[in-house]
Amino acid sequence: MSSVHDGHRARLKKAFLERPDMFWDHQLLELLLFYAVPRRDTNPLAHALLDRFGSLSGVLDATAEELAKVEGVGESAIVLLKAAKELSGRYLTSRTSPGEPVTNTQEAFRQLRSYFFGARNERVCLLCMDGKGKNLGIRVVAEGNVNAAPITIRSVVENALALNATHVVVAHNHISGVALPSEADIATTVRLYQVLESVDITLVDHLIFSDDDMVSMRKSGVDLRSGGQKR
């Protein structure tokens, strides 16, 4: 027996394939939930999720336990939403491959941002390059909690040497929503610059991510060679 919602679902699928960029967030959620909730109108559920978590990113970032508290959200819907987020992050990562040149700060941002996509805890990543700026690989060198991820200098140096890097960019994220470097960030970066310099590796920059925002220490005027003083 066909559902009374079949006609609506068929129209929404057709509209999405023709103009996906014209869909509102609630429509995308409604469409996605078709595949987890086969015999119900998923429009009210999409609105309930957005109301509860504030945004599409809030819905995808929510834990399984948080999602389960929304009436109508079962295991299938939770798995689908978590898979959608994981797939999105892996899509972004797959578009960045070793061998791509890193010619400026924006290019470093583009190649690193997928590693912080939807992150709920702080982490530290290392972009390794040769003398011509070619991406030799990106490594996650530290994982932390919502408050901090310690930058382990030994781990950074070991990963840079393992990839035969001569230039590196360090990046970490702030869960607080503020991408500005702290005094501790600057002090650690200065020490890291000095240690890397002793093994003939140049620390090009330290990028701090927060959601879709990014702050470059170098562009902010922090001179690592002079003890972290601003130029």
Buried (B, 14 or more C-beta within 10 A) or exposed (E): EEEEBEEBBEEBEEBBEEEEEEBEBBBBBBBBBBEBBEEBBBBEBBBBBBEBBEEBBEBBBBEEEBBBEBEEBEEEBBEBBBEBBEEBBEEBBEEBEEEBEBEEBEBBBBBBBBBBBEBEEBBBBBBBBBEEBBBBBBBEBBEBEEEBBBBBBEBBBBBBBEBEBBBBBBBBBBBEEEBEBEEEBBEBBBBBBBBBEEEEBBBBBBBBBBBEEBBBBBEBEBBBEEEBEEE
